[in-house]
Amino acid sequence: MMVPSIQRKCFYLTLRTCRLLIRCQSRKEFALIDYLDVSVEGGKGGHGCASTQHLSRDRIKPNGGNGGGGGSIYFQCSKNTVDFGHVPAKLVGRPGGMGQSRNKTGLKGADTVIPVPLGTLIGYQENQRPILELRKNGDYFKAAQGGEGGRGNQSLSLSKGSGYDRYSCRDTLSGGPGECRQLYLEMRIIADIGLV
């Protein structure tokens, strides 16, 4: 009797999951974590720089660079991940670097990528409303956007209608905060994946 393709897929996933559990865990007891509440926050943007260049004895020019953007947080589907045991309850992205003199922009904060199992359902904690489901290996979801980098004094001085003096601006803008979200991660049962 020919086994339907859906059943064959479910059977394959079941065997693969068992092998991963045996390979990755050497302890006698293993608790499979299939649901997790997680707080995610994008990295803060770097501050703008206040720097000046002396053009003459009584004349200066602002040349402070903008701050780098903060790092974002992603959840990415991975066939080598079996549960949420490795995911911390709070995730904070990496901050952006501060702007430098000579109009140098600060470094962007590196993005944080968290692997999750196949069939991970992501939703909001408040109303338990689902956002999307990651089904295929490599699928990803941006959980929190990093903050924007602050503006340096050169950028502010060149802004049209900003009210800043082009040759004496020493003001800067701080980096923006990252996006904050309260999410939940739920791993769909293997049988559910096959029936969808």
Buried (B, 14 or more C-beta within 10 A) or exposed (E): EEEEEEEEBBEEBEEBBEEBEEEBBEEEEBEEBBEBEBBBBBBBBBBBBBBBBEEEEEEBBBBBBBBBBBBBBBBBBBBEBBBBBEBEEEBBBBBBBBBBBEBBBBBBBBBBEBBBBBBBBBBEEEEEEEEEBBBEEEBBBBBBBBBBBBBBBBBBBEEEEBEBEEEBBBBBBBBBBBBEBEBBBBBBEBEEBBEE
